[in-house]
Amino acid sequence: VREIASYISQNYASDLSLDLLAERFYISKYHMSREFKKAFGITVGSYVNSQRITKAKELLRFSDQQIEAIARACGIEDNSYFNKVFQKAEGITAREYRRKWRGQ
């Protein structure tokens, strides 16, 4: 399970579906999901999203890239989905996060 978490942390921008991960690690996706939740207390999908949001926050703070480009760099192609996931995780939009961080 730790190998899977490490793989997700290194490949957060890639397609990381349960099926793909299960195939890559030669494990049933149902068994993987149960063991991952048991070990980390969150689902595989939540872990993937947390890794993506962590990277997005870093890019929002330290780069001038457009938010759409940051979303794609973090593995989320749909900008509205990125905004939804970001706001759910942080309580504010990505644009508000950037403004707040920069003191604007």
N, CA, C and O atoms as CSV, one atom per row, in Angstrom:
chain,resi,resn,atom,element,x,y,z
A,1,VAL,N,N,0.833,-1.193,0.000
A,1,VAL,CA,C,0.000,0.000,0.000
A,1,VAL,C,C,0.876,1.256,0.000
A,1,VAL,O,O,0.542,2.245,-0.652
A,2,ARG,N,N,1.968,1.218,0.712
A,2,ARG,CA,C,2.883,2.375,0.723
A,2,ARG,C,C,3.491,2.607,-0.663
A,2,ARG,O,O,3.721,3.749,-1.062
A,3,GLU,N,N,3.748,1.523,-1.388
A,3,GLU,CA,C,4.259,1.656,-2.754
A,3,GLU,C,C,3.245,2.363,-3.641
A,3,GLU,O,O,3.605,3.186,-4.482
A,4,ILE,N,N,1.987,2.036,-3.445
A,4,ILE,CA,C,0.926,2.671,-4.234
A,4,ILE,C,C,0.870,4.162,-3.906
A,4,ILE,O,O,0.781,4.991,-4.812
A,5,ALA,N,N,0.921,4.507,-2.636
A,5,ALA,CA,C,0.904,5.918,-2.224
A,5,ALA,C,C,2.104,6.659,-2.799
A,5,ALA,O,O,1.976,7.791,-3.263
A,6,SER,N,N,3.257,6.027,-2.768
A,6,SER,CA,C,4.460,6.638,-3.322
A,6,SER,C,C,4.320,6.849,-4.827
A,6,SER,O,O,4.705,7.892,-5.356
A,7,TYR,N,N,3.767,5.853,-5.504
A,7,TYR,CA,C,3.549,5.961,-6.948
A,7,TYR,C,C,2.594,7.123,-7.257
A,7,TYR,O,O,2.834,7.895,-8.186
A,8,ILE,N,N,1.529,7.241,-6.488
A,8,ILE,CA,C,0.574,8.331,-6.689
A,8,ILE,C,C,1.262,9.679,-6.471
A,8,ILE,O,O,1.056,10.612,-7.248
A,9,SER,N,N,2.074,9.786,-5.426
A,9,SER,CA,C,2.766,11.043,-5.126
A,9,SER,C,C,3.706,11.462,-6.249
A,9,SER,O,O,3.876,12.653,-6.508
A,10,GLN,N,N,4.307,10.499,-6.908
A,10,GLN,CA,C,5.245,10.797,-7.984
A,10,GLN,C,C,4.560,10.991,-9.331
A,10,GLN,O,O,5.125,11.619,-10.225
A,11,ASN,N,N,3.345,10.457,-9.487
A,11,ASN,CA,C,2.659,10.482,-10.781
A,11,ASN,C,C,1.280,11.122,-10.698
A,11,ASN,O,O,0.377,10.746,-11.446
A,12,TYR,N,N,1.108,12.090,-9.791
A,12,TYR,CA,C,-0.197,12.708,-9.573
A,12,TYR,C,C,-0.782,13.339,-10.829
A,12,TYR,O,O,-2.002,13.459,-10.939
A,13,ALA,N,N,0.061,13.747,-11.782
A,13,ALA,CA,C,-0.426,14.412,-12.993
A,13,ALA,C,C,-0.897,13.421,-14.052
A,13,ALA,O,O,-1.469,13.830,-15.063
A,14,SER,N,N,-0.670,12.139,-13.841
A,14,SER,CA,C,-1.078,11.111,-14.799
A,14,SER,C,C,-2.499,10.646,-14.514
A,14,SER,O,O,-3.103,11.017,-13.508
A,15,ASP,N,N,-3.015,9.829,-15.422
A,15,ASP,CA,C,-4.301,9.188,-15.200
A,15,ASP,C,C,-4.105,8.140,-14.113
A,15,ASP,O,O,-3.320,7.207,-14.286
A,16,LEU,N,N,-4.800,8.283,-13.014
A,16,LEU,CA,C,-4.612,7.377,-11.880
A,16,LEU,C,C,-5.936,6.734,-11.472
A,16,LEU,O,O,-6.370,6.863,-10.328
A,17,SER,N,N,-6.559,6.057,-12.396
A,17,SER,CA,C,-7.803,5.377,-12.069
A,17,SER,C,C,-7.516,4.153,-11.204
A,17,SER,O,O,-6.396,3.643,-11.187
A,18,LEU,N,N,-8.530,3.692,-10.493
A,18,LEU,CA,C,-8.377,2.486,-9.674
A,18,LEU,C,C,-7.971,1.303,-10.538
A,18,LEU,O,O,-7.118,0.506,-10.148
A,19,ASP,N,N,-8.581,1.191,-11.710
A,19,ASP,CA,C,-8.261,0.081,-12.608
A,19,ASP,C,C,-6.792,0.102,-13.013
A,19,ASP,O,O,-6.121,-0.930,-13.004
A,20,LEU,N,N,-6.302,1.284,-13.366
A,20,LEU,CA,C,-4.904,1.406,-13.784
A,20,LEU,C,C,-3.953,1.054,-12.641
A,20,LEU,O,O,-2.973,0.336,-12.840
A,21,LEU,N,N,-4.244,1.558,-11.455
A,21,LEU,CA,C,-3.384,1.271,-10.297
A,21,LEU,C,C,-3.414,-0.213,-9.946
A,21,LEU,O,O,-2.377,-0.809,-9.654
A,22,ALA,N,N,-4.595,-0.798,-9.975
A,22,ALA,CA,C,-4.731,-2.227,-9.656
A,22,ALA,C,C,-3.935,-3.073,-10.652
A,22,ALA,O,O,-3.261,-4.030,-10.272
A,23,GLU,N,N,-4.025,-2.708,-11.913
A,23,GLU,CA,C,-3.280,-3.439,-12.949
A,23,GLU,C,C,-1.776,-3.270,-12.751
A,23,GLU,O,O,-1.015,-4.232,-12.858
A,24,ARG,N,N,-1.363,-2.063,-12.467
A,24,ARG,CA,C,0.073,-1.779,-12.298
A,24,ARG,C,C,0.665,-2.543,-11.109
A,24,ARG,O,O,1.809,-2.993,-11.169
A,25,PHE,N,N,-0.109,-2.689,-10.035
A,25,PHE,CA,C,0.406,-3.334,-8.828
A,25,PHE,C,C,-0.099,-4.771,-8.650
A,25,PHE,O,O,0.089,-5.371,-7.592
A,26,TYR,N,N,-0.731,-5.310,-9.677
A,26,TYR,CA,C,-1.171,-6.716,-9.669
A,26,TYR,C,C,-2.010,-7.047,-8.439
A,26,TYR,O,O,-1.732,-7.999,-7.711
A,27,ILE,N,N,-3.039,-6.240,-8.229
A,27,ILE,CA,C,-3.900,-6.411,-7.059
A,27,ILE,C,C,-5.336,-6.085,-7.480
A,27,ILE,O,O,-5.557,-5.270,-8.376
A,28,SER,N,N,-6.281,-6.711,-6.845
A,28,SER,CA,C,-7.688,-6.406,-7.103
A,28,SER,C,C,-7.963,-4.959,-6.670
A,28,SER,O,O,-7.498,-4.519,-5.619
A,29,LYS,N,N,-8.718,-4.234,-7.487
A,29,LYS,CA,C,-8.993,-2.835,-7.126
A,29,LYS,C,C,-9.814,-2.750,-5.844
A,29,LYS,O,O,-9.695,-1.778,-5.097
A,30,TYR,N,N,-10.643,-3.754,-5.582
A,30,TYR,CA,C,-11.454,-3.751,-4.367
A,30,TYR,C,C,-10.574,-3.984,-3.134
A,30,TYR,O,O,-10.724,-3.316,-2.111
A,31,HIS,N,N,-9.667,-4.933,-3.251
A,31,HIS,CA,C,-8.740,-5.213,-2.150
A,31,HIS,C,C,-7.819,-4.004,-1.917
A,31,HIS,O,O,-7.567,-3.615,-0.776
A,32,MET,N,N,-7.329,-3.428,-3.002
A,32,MET,CA,C,-6.457,-2.260,-2.902
A,32,MET,C,C,-7.195,-1.113,-2.195
A,32,MET,O,O,-6.641,-0.466,-1.306
A,33,SER,N,N,-8.428,-0.872,-2.594
A,33,SER,CA,C,-9.213,0.210,-1.988
A,33,SER,C,C,-9.394,-0.005,-0.490
A,33,SER,O,O,-9.222,0.923,0.300
A,34,ARG,N,N,-9.739,-1.225,-0.101
A,34,ARG,CA,C,-9.940,-1.538,1.321
A,34,ARG,C,C,-8.649,-1.345,2.119
A,34,ARG,O,O,-8.644,-0.712,3.175
A,35,GLU,N,N,-7.553,-1.905,1.593
A,35,GLU,CA,C,-6.278,-1.826,2.312
A,35,GLU,C,C,-5.759,-0.388,2.380
A,35,GLU,O,O,-5.191,0.021,3.392
A,36,PHE,N,N,-5.952,0.370,1.311
A,36,PHE,CA,C,-5.506,1.766,1.283
A,36,PHE,C,C,-6.267,2.568,2.332
A,36,PHE,O,O,-5.673,3.329,3.097
A,37,LYS,N,N,-7.580,2.391,2.361
A,37,LYS,CA,C,-8.395,3.121,3.338
A,37,LYS,C,C,-8.026,2.712,4.763
A,37,LYS,O,O,-7.990,3.547,5.666
A,38,LYS,N,N,-7.755,1.439,4.954
A,38,LYS,CA,C,-7.366,0.945,6.279
A,38,LYS,C,C,-6.026,1.573,6.702
A,38,LYS,O,O,-5.859,1.946,7.863
A,39,ALA,N,N,-5.088,1.687,5.778
A,39,ALA,CA,C,-3.749,2.190,6.098
A,39,ALA,C,C,-3.706,3.707,6.263
A,39,ALA,O,O,-3.009,4.218,7.140
A,40,PHE,N,N,-4.457,4.438,5.412
A,40,PHE,CA,C,-4.334,5.900,5.389
A,40,PHE,C,C,-5.566,6.641,5.884
A,40,PHE,O,O,-5.509,7.848,6.124
A,41,GLY,N,N,-6.683,5.932,6.041
A,41,GLY,CA,C,-7.893,6.580,6.530
A,41,GLY,C,C,-8.663,7.367,5.488
A,41,GLY,O,O,-9.674,7.991,5.808
A,42,ILE,N,N,-8.200,7.347,4.243
A,42,ILE,CA,C,-8.916,8.015,3.156
A,42,ILE,C,C,-8.911,7.099,1.930
A,42,ILE,O,O,-8.130,6.150,1.850
A,43,THR,N,N,-9.784,7.398,0.994
A,43,THR,CA,C,-9.856,6.590,-0.220
A,43,THR,C,C,-8.695,6.925,-1.162
A,43,THR,O,O,-8.033,7.953,-1.018
A,44,VAL,N,N,-8.472,6.045,-2.110
A,44,VAL,CA,C,-7.431,6.287,-3.112
A,44,VAL,C,C,-7.736,7.580,-3.864
A,44,VAL,O,O,-6.841,8.397,-4.078
A,45,GLY,N,N,-8.990,7.769,-4.265
A,45,GLY,CA,C,-9.373,8.984,-4.990
A,45,GLY,C,C,-9.124,10.253,-4.195
A,45,GLY,O,O,-8.664,11.254,-4.745
A,46,SER,N,N,-9.426,10.217,-2.910
A,46,SER,CA,C,-9.177,11.379,-2.059
A,46,SER,C,C,-7.684,11.663,-1.934
A,46,SER,O,O,-7.259,12.818,-1.906
A,47,TYR,N,N,-6.897,10.595,-1.860
A,47,TYR,CA,C,-5.444,10.760,-1.769
A,47,TYR,C,C,-4.892,11.384,-3.055
A,47,TYR,O,O,-4.050,12.280,-3.009
A,48,VAL,N,N,-5.375,10.900,-4.194
A,48,VAL,CA,C,-4.954,11.456,-5.491
A,48,VAL,C,C,-5.296,12.944,-5.532
A,48,VAL,O,O,-4.451,13.768,-5.881
A,49,ASN,N,N,-6.528,13.284,-5.176
A,49,ASN,CA,C,-6.933,14.692,-5.197
A,49,ASN,C,C,-6.116,15.532,-4.229
A,49,ASN,O,O,-5.775,16.671,-4.548
A,50,SER,N,N,-5.795,15.004,-3.061
A,50,SER,CA,C,-5.003,15.787,-2.108
A,50,SER,C,C,-3.601,16.050,-2.646
A,50,SER,O,O,-3.053,17.133,-2.442
A,51,GLN,N,N,-3.025,15.082,-3.323
A,51,GLN,CA,C,-1.709,15.285,-3.928
A,51,GLN,C,C,-1.782,16.361,-5.014
A,51,GLN,O,O,-0.905,17.220,-5.112
A,52,ARG,N,N,-2.827,16.300,-5.817
A,52,ARG,CA,C,-3.001,17.289,-6.899
A,52,ARG,C,C,-3.229,18.685,-6.343
A,52,ARG,O,O,-2.669,19.652,-6.859
A,53,ILE,N,N,-4.037,18.805,-5.305
A,53,ILE,CA,C,-4.317,20.117,-4.719
A,53,ILE,C,C,-3.074,20.682,-4.031
A,53,ILE,O,O,-2.832,21.887,-4.092
A,54,THR,N,N,-2.297,19.838,-3.388
A,54,THR,CA,C,-1.050,20.286,-2.759
A,54,THR,C,C,-0.115,20.886,-3.806
A,54,THR,O,O,0.466,21.948,-3.585
A,55,LYS,N,N,0.029,20.213,-4.938
A,55,LYS,CA,C,0.882,20.731,-6.018
A,55,LYS,C,C,0.287,22.008,-6.601
A,55,LYS,O,O,1.020,22.950,-6.903
A,56,ALA,N,N,-1.029,22.049,-6.762
A,56,ALA,CA,C,-1.682,23.244,-7.297
A,56,ALA,C,C,-1.442,24.447,-6.388
A,56,ALA,O,O,-1.175,25.546,-6.873
A,57,LYS,N,N,-1.536,24.247,-5.080
A,57,LYS,CA,C,-1.295,25.337,-4.139
A,57,LYS,C,C,0.131,25.860,-4.267
A,57,LYS,O,O,0.365,27.068,-4.220
A,58,GLU,N,N,1.073,24.952,-4.429
A,58,GLU,CA,C,2.468,25.358,-4.614
A,58,GLU,C,C,2.616,26.198,-5.885
A,58,GLU,O,O,3.271,27.240,-5.868
A,59,LEU,N,N,2.013,25.749,-6.976
A,59,LEU,CA,C,2.105,26.488,-8.240
A,59,LEU,C,C,1.370,27.824,-8.159
A,59,LEU,O,O,1.827,28.814,-8.729
A,60,LEU,N,N,0.251,27.860,-7.466
A,60,LEU,CA,C,-0.482,29.119,-7.310
A,60,LEU,C,C,0.347,30.137,-6.539
A,60,LEU,O,O,0.310,31.329,-6.845
A,61,ARG,N,N,1.092,29.678,-5.544
A,61,ARG,CA,C,1.906,30.585,-4.728
A,61,ARG,C,C,3.163,31.051,-5.448
A,61,ARG,O,O,3.521,32.227,-5.379
A,62,PHE,N,N,3.830,30.142,-6.135
A,62,PHE,CA,C,5.179,30.437,-6.611
A,62,PHE,C,C,5.344,30.535,-8.122
A,62,PHE,O,O,6.471,30.584,-8.617
A,63,SER,N,N,4.240,30.564,-8.862
A,63,SER,CA,C,4.363,30.734,-10.308
A,63,SER,C,C,3.322,31.736,-10.784
A,63,SER,O,O,2.379,32.067,-10.065
A,64,ASP,N,N,3.509,32.204,-11.997
A,64,ASP,CA,C,2.543,33.119,-12.594
A,64,ASP,C,C,1.713,32.424,-13.670
A,64,ASP,O,O,1.067,33.080,-14.486
A,65,GLN,N,N,1.734,31.111,-13.665
A,65,GLN,CA,C,0.956,30.362,-14.650
A,65,GLN,C,C,-0.532,30.647,-14.475
A,65,GLN,O,O,-1.005,30.938,-13.376
A,66,GLN,N,N,-1.256,30.556,-15.589
A,66,GLN,CA,C,-2.704,30.699,-15.513
A,66,GLN,C,C,-3.274,29.504,-14.748
A,66,GLN,O,O,-2.691,28.420,-14.741
A,67,ILE,N,N,-4.404,29.717,-14.117
A,67,ILE,CA,C,-5.027,28.667,-13.312
A,67,ILE,C,C,-5.365,27.449,-14.167
A,67,ILE,O,O,-5.237,26.317,-13.700
A,68,GLU,N,N,-5.792,27.662,-15.405
A,68,GLU,CA,C,-6.109,26.547,-16.301
A,68,GLU,C,C,-4.864,25.697,-16.553
A,68,GLU,O,O,-4.949,24.470,-16.590
A,69,ALA,N,N,-3.718,26.338,-16.726
A,69,ALA,CA,C,-2.462,25.621,-16.963
A,69,ALA,C,C,-2.039,24.854,-15.706
A,69,ALA,O,O,-1.505,23.749,-15.799
A,70,ILE,N,N,-2.275,25.434,-14.557
A,70,ILE,CA,C,-1.958,24.759,-13.296
A,70,ILE,C,C,-2.830,23.522,-13.138
A,70,ILE,O,O,-2.349,22.466,-12.727
A,71,ALA,N,N,-4.096,23.651,-13.460
A,71,ALA,CA,C,-5.010,22.500,-13.371
A,71,ALA,C,C,-4.502,21.353,-14.236
A,71,ALA,O,O,-4.454,20.209,-13.784
A,72,ARG,N,N,-4.127,21.648,-15.466
A,72,ARG,CA,C,-3.614,20.609,-16.376
A,72,ARG,C,C,-2.297,20.034,-15.861
A,72,ARG,O,O,-2.067,18.829,-15.965
A,73,ALA,N,N,-1.439,20.876,-15.311
A,73,ALA,CA,C,-0.154,20.402,-14.788
A,73,ALA,C,C,-0.353,19.469,-13.594
A,73,ALA,O,O,0.510,18.647,-13.285
A,74,CYS,N,N,-1.485,19.604,-12.939
A,74,CYS,CA,C,-1.790,18.766,-11.782
A,74,CYS,C,C,-2.629,17.542,-12.148
A,74,CYS,O,O,-3.042,16.782,-11.272
A,75,GLY,N,N,-2.875,17.359,-13.432
A,75,GLY,CA,C,-3.593,16.162,-13.864
A,75,GLY,C,C,-5.095,16.309,-13.979
A,75,GLY,O,O,-5.805,15.312,-14.113
A,76,ILE,N,N,-5.595,17.537,-13.929
A,76,ILE,CA,C,-7.036,17.768,-14.059
A,76,ILE,C,C,-7.268,18.601,-15.316
A,76,ILE,O,O,-6.922,19.782,-15.366
A,77,GLU,N,N,-7.857,17.972,-16.325
A,77,GLU,CA,C,-8.046,18.631,-17.616
A,77,GLU,C,C,-9.211,19.619,-17.625
A,77,GLU,O,O,-9.152,20.631,-18.324
A,78,ASP,N,N,-10.249,19.347,-16.875
A,78,ASP,CA,C,-11.453,20.172,-16.870
A,78,ASP,C,C,-11.316,21.271,-15.817
A,78,ASP,O,O,-11.235,20.993,-14.620
A,79,ASN,N,N,-11.292,22.508,-16.273
A,79,ASN,CA,C,-11.071,23.632,-15.367
A,79,ASN,C,C,-12.191,23.783,-14.337
A,79,ASN,O,O,-11.922,24.100,-13.179
A,80,SER,N,N,-13.433,23.562,-14.741
A,80,SER,CA,C,-14.526,23.705,-13.776
A,80,SER,C,C,-14.452,22.607,-12.710
A,80,SER,O,O,-14.776,22.848,-11.548
A,81,TYR,N,N,-14.028,21.408,-13.102
A,81,TYR,CA,C,-13.849,20.332,-12.126
A,81,TYR,C,C,-12.703,20.685,-11.167
A,81,TYR,O,O,-12.797,20.451,-9.962
A,82,PHE,N,N,-11.633,21.246,-11.712
A,82,PHE,CA,C,-10.507,21.676,-10.867
A,82,PHE,C,C,-10.984,22.681,-9.827
A,82,PHE,O,O,-10.663,22.560,-8.645
A,83,ASN,N,N,-11.756,23.678,-10.272
A,83,ASN,CA,C,-12.256,24.689,-9.342
A,83,ASN,C,C,-13.137,24.061,-8.259
A,83,ASN,O,O,-13.061,24.441,-7.090
A,84,LYS,N,N,-13.963,23.108,-8.654
A,84,LYS,CA,C,-14.843,22.424,-7.696
A,84,LYS,C,C,-14.030,21.647,-6.659
A,84,LYS,O,O,-14.289,21.745,-5.460
A,85,VAL,N,N,-13.047,20.876,-7.126
A,85,VAL,CA,C,-12.206,20.084,-6.222
A,85,VAL,C,C,-11.382,20.995,-5.317
A,85,VAL,O,O,-11.253,20.740,-4.120
A,86,PHE,N,N,-10.826,22.056,-5.896
A,86,PHE,CA,C,-10.007,22.983,-5.105
A,86,PHE,C,C,-10.844,23.651,-4.025
A,86,PHE,O,O,-10.424,23.733,-2.871
A,87,GLN,N,N,-12.017,24.125,-4.391
A,87,GLN,CA,C,-12.864,24.814,-3.421
A,87,GLN,C,C,-13.337,23.856,-2.327
A,87,GLN,O,O,-13.434,24.243,-1.162
A,88,LYS,N,N,-13.629,22.621,-2.695
A,88,LYS,CA,C,-14.043,21.646,-1.687
A,88,LYS,C,C,-12.906,21.391,-0.697
A,88,LYS,O,O,-13.146,21.258,0.503
A,89,ALA,N,N,-11.676,21.324,-1.194
A,89,ALA,CA,C,-10.526,21.036,-0.342
A,89,ALA,C,C,-10.112,22.229,0.514
A,89,ALA,O,O,-9.759,22.066,1.682
A,90,GLU,N,N,-10.154,23.427,-0.065
A,90,GLU,CA,C,-9.599,24.605,0.619
A,90,GLU,C,C,-10.638,25.593,1.143
A,90,GLU,O,O,-10.317,26.459,1.957
A,91,GLY,N,N,-11.866,25.468,0.684
A,91,GLY,CA,C,-12.904,26.388,1.140
A,91,GLY,C,C,-12.952,27.703,0.376
A,91,GLY,O,O,-13.839,28.525,0.608
A,92,ILE,N,N,-12.010,27.904,-0.526
A,92,ILE,CA,C,-11.988,29.090,-1.389
A,92,ILE,C,C,-11.555,28.659,-2.790
A,92,ILE,O,O,-10.994,27.578,-2.968
A,93,THR,N,N,-11.817,29.511,-3.780
A,93,THR,CA,C,-11.414,29.173,-5.144
A,93,THR,C,C,-9.901,29.321,-5.301
A,93,THR,O,O,-9.228,29.930,-4.470
A,94,ALA,N,N,-9.394,28.753,-6.374
A,94,ALA,CA,C,-7.960,28.857,-6.660
A,94,ALA,C,C,-7.551,30.317,-6.847
A,94,ALA,O,O,-6.485,30.731,-6.391
A,95,ARG,N,N,-8.391,31.083,-7.509
A,95,ARG,CA,C,-8.091,32.507,-7.735
A,95,ARG,C,C,-8.031,33.261,-6.405
A,95,ARG,O,O,-7.132,34.074,-6.188
A,96,GLU,N,N,-8.989,32.987,-5.520
A,96,GLU,CA,C,-8.988,33.619,-4.192
A,96,GLU,C,C,-7.760,33.193,-3.391
A,96,GLU,O,O,-7.163,34.001,-2.680
A,97,TYR,N,N,-7.390,31.924,-3.512
A,97,TYR,CA,C,-6.212,31.411,-2.804
A,97,TYR,C,C,-4.964,32.172,-3.243
A,97,TYR,O,O,-4.149,32.581,-2.416
A,98,ARG,N,N,-4.828,32.355,-4.549
A,98,ARG,CA,C,-3.656,33.072,-5.075
A,98,ARG,C,C,-3.653,34.507,-4.564
A,98,ARG,O,O,-2.617,34.988,-4.105
A,99,ARG,N,N,-4.777,35.195,-4.631
A,99,ARG,CA,C,-4.857,36.573,-4.159
A,99,ARG,C,C,-4.541,36.680,-2.667
A,99,ARG,O,O,-3.800,37.565,-2.237
A,100,LYS,N,N,-5.109,35.775,-1.899
A,100,LYS,CA,C,-4.873,35.772,-0.445
A,100,LYS,C,C,-3.399,35.549,-0.144
A,100,LYS,O,O,-2.827,36.238,0.701
A,101,TRP,N,N,-2.784,34.596,-0.824
A,101,TRP,CA,C,-1.384,34.273,-0.593
A,101,TRP,C,C,-0.474,35.461,-0.933
A,101,TRP,O,O,0.520,35.719,-0.253
A,102,ARG,N,N,-0.839,36.166,-1.992
A,102,ARG,CA,C,-0.006,37.297,-2.430
A,102,ARG,C,C,-0.366,38.581,-1.728
A,102,ARG,O,O,0.220,39.624,-2.018
A,103,GLY,N,N,-1.314,38.537,-0.815
A,103,GLY,CA,C,-1.682,39.708,-0.031
A,103,GLY,C,C,-2.426,40.745,-0.799
A,103,GLY,O,O,-2.310,41.935,-0.504
A,104,GLN,N,N,-3.193,40.333,-1.783
A,104,GLN,CA,C,-3.952,41.304,-2.594
A,104,GLN,C,C,-5.374,41.399,-2.120
A,104,GLN,O,O,-6.161,42.163,-2.679
